[in-house]
Amino acid sequence: MSLKNIHFILCRPQLGENIGSSARALKNFNIKNLRIVNPRCVWPNRKALATSVGAKDILNSAKIYRSLDESIGDLNLVFASTSRSRKVNKKIISIADFVKKIKKNSKIGIVFGPEASGLSNDEVNCADYLVTIPTNKNFSSLNLSHSLILFCFQLFQHFTKKKFKLLSGYKSSIASKAEVNKFLTFMIKRLGTKGFLQPDHKRQSMIRNIHNIFHRLNLSEQEIRILLGIFTTLNGLNNKS
């Protein structure tokens, strides 16, 4: 089972912009299968292409259907997204749990209704599960592409085995304790000559606190050099004044 078996179905979408944004969301999470049922906008749609940005290939390969039943005919398991309660005998689950219902080697469909009204009760009859996204009770309706991208994220997490390691592009190495202590010795000496470490009975406590502050910061070698430059410059300015 993989993302190749996942099919997103937009039923009667009204705005080309939302279709384009949905295609972009699919590509963000490496999902390629988009099906469109009776689009209410002109199709192909220039606004859809514009808002898809780099996901034009998703739109170009999207399959167009005349009915929802036709669009799900080859699927084994269908989820329908809904933001409102329904008087239908269907299992209702949260988006946080829907991937647990996916069965191995099944072709999966996730259906979304038109922006203004969502899926009708007749249309959700085709679904095995109704899926809701927990939201503010007083403002529960989500933009089509926003709703879709939440499903994409859940699926991507579920099917992607690779663990992503996020690395910073910062190049400078972490400063050694010896480098930090060299900087602290320099700084504390300058602070002492300026009368900062007063009164005498608090001097050691102040020095200890200064050490704690800078050792806790996990400074890089570059940052140590910058701090040395700052204190050297300030010391020079004070001597001139």
Stockholm file with secondary structure:
# STOCKHOLM 1.0

chainA/1-241         MSLKNIHFILCRPQLGENIGSSARALKNFNIKNLRIVNPRCVWPNRKALATSVGAKDILNSAKIYRSLDESIGDLNLVFASTSRSRKVNKKIISIADFVKKIKKNSKIGIVFGPEASGLSNDEVNCADYLVTIPTNKNFSSLNLSHSLILFCFQLFQHFTKKKFKLLSGYKSSIASKAEVNKFLTFMIKRLGTKGFLQPDHKRQSMIRNIHNIFHRLNLSEQEIRILLGIFTTLNGLNNKS
#=GR chainA/1-241 SS CCGGGEEEEEESCCCHHHHHHHHHHHHHTTCCCEEEESCSSCSSCHHHHHHHTTCHHHHHTCEEESSHHHHTTTCSEEEEECSSCCSSCCEEEETTTGGGGCCTTCCEEEEECCTTTCCCHHHHTTCSEEEECCCCTTSCCCCHHHHHHHHHHHHHHHHCCSCCCCCCCCCSCBCCHHHHHHHHHHHHHHHHHTTCSCSGGGHHHHHHHHHHHHHHTTCBHHHHHHHHHHHHHHHHHHHHC
#=GC SS_cons         CCGGGEEEEEESCCCHHHHHHHHHHHHHTTCCCEEEESCSSCSSCHHHHHHHTTCHHHHHTCEEESSHHHHTTTCSEEEEECSSCCSSCCEEEETTTGGGGCCTTCCEEEEECCTTTCCCHHHHTTCSEEEECCCCTTSCCCCHHHHHHHHHHHHHHHHCCSCCCCCCCCCSCBCCHHHHHHHHHHHHHHHHHTTCSCSGGGHHHHHHHHHHHHHHTTCBHHHHHHHHHHHHHHHHHHHHC
//
